[in-house]
């Protein structure tokens, strides 16, 4: 986007200037800034904040957040920043994990991996550089087909409350979703999920018959008591136009022993 377009948009939508000021100077509380998307990745801020809130209301001392598709590390670094800020507000700790192949996108399988958008080798990681940047995250390198099945047994993570999936391919997303086959004790009863590649530019033309959307549909078809769902009416609840609303899903674990635990106000009001 060129600077002229940015200026016109700012003039047409003055709230963009307000949001930029909040982001630049971190004015107001975490929740106030979240209302106005005043974070580099407000979808990360929204999901991690509400996962931490849920964990706290359930009486947990720790939760976990996961990013699939680390690439240059900017997303995982933002999660670290968010975790540190949230931990100053809520009495809860946040573990972070990042999964990546390391060598960029592998060879695609077939049309379901949407090869007209993605190319083999894209998003290659400089692993040493990323590891130097990270302060607290565990980085897991390898094909998720191999690293996901052994992850819980090896790392015994705190209950997972947020998962970001930016795997591009249908096949990689499908394999990453196998994470949710783990025992309930390693998850919050509802897990916030961000899917990066369900909305795109005019050349991408995402559909439910390929890519991440197909992986989501197949996951739901295969599980009676685990369901990935959008948050209906989500965009209408945001104070500003929310261009990322369609990327947010929640994994409902209906048979989780804490699924029905009340987490609303401390006293019933009616």
N, C-alpha and C positions, 0 to 999 in steps of 0.2 A: 504494500500500500504506500503510495507516494505521499509526500508531505502536504501537497495541496488538498488531496482527498481527506487527509487527517484533519486539516484545518477546517474544511467545509463541514465535516461531520461534527467537529467540536462546536462550531457555531450553531448548527442545526439542533444539536443535542447537548446543551450546556451542562447537563449532569455528568458528562464525560470528563469535563474539566474538574468538577468537584471530586469525582472518583480518583482522578490522577493525583490531585493534591493529597487526598487521604492516603493513597498508596505511597506517595513519595515521602511524606512526613510521619506516617503511622499515627494519624490523629484519631482519638477516640478509642473505645474498647475494642476487643477482638470481635465481638458480636456486631458492634456498630459498623466496623469496617467490612465485615462479612456481608452485611445487608447491602452494601454498596459495591460489592465485588472488588474491594480495594486491596487485592493480593495479586501477585504475579500469576498464580493459578487458582482462582477462586473456587474451582471445582474440587481441588485438593483440600483447600481450607474448609469448605463446607463438609466434605465427607469425613475428614479426620476429626474435626471439631465435634460433629454429631456422634461419631463412633466413640470418642472419648467421653462425651456426655452420657451415652448409653452405658458404657463400661462403669463409669462412676456411679450412676444410679443403680446399677446391679451390684455395687459393692466390691468391684474388682480393683486390684492394686495396679494392674498392668493390662495393656492391650497391645496388639501388633498392627502395623500397616505394611502393605506389600506393593511394590511396583514391578510389574512385568513389562520389560522393554526399557532398559536404563539408558542405552546409547551414550550420549555425552555426559550424562549424570545430572543435568540441570533439574530434572523433576525430582530425583532422589534428594538432592541438596535442598530443594524447596520443602520437601517433606521433613527434613531435619530441622529447618528453620521453624516450620509450623509446630513440630513436636515440642521444641524447646519453649516456644511461646505458650502453647497450651498447657504444658507442665507447670508453668508459673501461675496459671489460673486455676487449674483443677488438681486435686490431690491424686493424680494418676500418672503412671509412667508409660511411655510409648516405645516399643521396639520396632525397628525398621529393617526391612529386607528388600533387596533388589535382585531381580532375575534378568539375565541377558545371555544370549549366545556368545557375544563377544566379537564374532567375526562378521557381523552384519546379517542381513536377511539371508536364509538359506535358499536353495533352489525351490521354487514353488512346486506344489503338487499338481494342481490342475486349475481350471477356471475358478474354483471356489476360493482360491487364494488371491483372486483379483489381480493377475499379473499385468493388466493394462494400467494399474496404478503403481504397483510395487516392483522393484527390481532386486535381483540377487546381489548381495553385498552392500546394500544401502544401510545406513545407520551403524556402520562399523565402529566399535568402541576402542578407544585408547585406554586399555584396562589400567595401566600403571598410572596414567593421569587421573582417571576417575577415582582410583583408590586413594591417591594423595589428597583429593578434595574432600572425601567423605570423613566425617567426624565420628559417627556413631552407627552407621548402617552396615549390615552384613551383605556382602556382594556375592551372589552365587552365579558362577559362570558355567554355561553348558546348555545343551538342548533341554527345554522344559519337559520334553517327553521323558528325560532321565532324571532331571533335578527335582521336579515336582513330587514324584512318588516317594522319594526318600527324604524330602524336606522336613516333614513333621517329626519323623522318627529321629532324625539327626539333630534338629534344632529345638524341639519341644517349645514352640513359640507360645507366648502369651496369647490369649484369645484374639483371633484375627477380627478386626472391625472395619478395615478398609482395604480394598484391593483395586489398584489401577491396572488396567489391561490395555497396553499399547503395543500389541504384537503384530498388527497389520494383517497378517495372514489368517485365514479361516483355520488352517491346520494347527498353527501355533496357539491360537486362542482356544481351540478345542482342547488341546493338550494342557494348557494352563488351567482351564476350568476343572480339570481333574483334581486340583487342590481341594475343591469343595467336597470331595469324597471322604475327607478326613473325619475323625470323630468329633462330635458336637463340642466336647470339652475344649477344643482348640479354636472355637469360633464364638463370636457373639451370636445371639439368636437371629439377629438381622445384620447383615454385612453390607456396608455401603460399597458400591462398585462404580468405577468410572471406566467407560469404554471410549477410547479415543477415536476409533474409526467406524462410528455409526452415522456420523454427520461429516460432510466434506464439501469441497468446492464443486462447481458445475460439471467438471470432467470426471469426477469420481463415481457419482450415481450409485451410492450404496443401496443395497436391497436386502431383503430377508432371505434371499436365495444364494448368497455368497458372503464371504468375509465374516466379520465379527457377528453380524446379525444372524447369519446362518448358524454359527456356533452357539449363540444364545438360544435360538429356537430348538436346536437339537438337544441341548442340555435340558431344557424344560420338558421336552417330549420324553426324555429318558428317565426323568425323576418325578415321582408322584408327590414327594414331601419336601423337595428342594426346588424352589422356583425363583428365577430372576425376573424381576418386574420393574418397570418404570414407576416413578412416583407420580401418580395421576394428579393433575392440577398444579404440579410443582412450579412451572413457569409463572403462573398467575399469582403465586404467593410471594414472588420476589419483588422488592421495591422498584428495581430497574428491569428493563428488558433483559431477559436471561437467554443469551444465545447458546449456552451450554446445557440447558435443561434436559434436552433429549439424550445427553450422554450419561446421565446418572441413573443407575439401577440399584435395587436392593435385593440381595439374596435372602429369601425367607426360608429359615430352617424350621419348618412347622413342628417337627418332633423334638426339637431342642427342649431340654427340661426347663429352661428359663424363658421359653418363647412367650408364655402367658403371664410372666411376672410383671406386675404393674410398675411402670416407671414414670408416671405422670406426677401431678402435684402430690405433696406429702399427705394432704388430707382431701378426702372426697368432697366435692362441692355440690353434688346433686345426684 
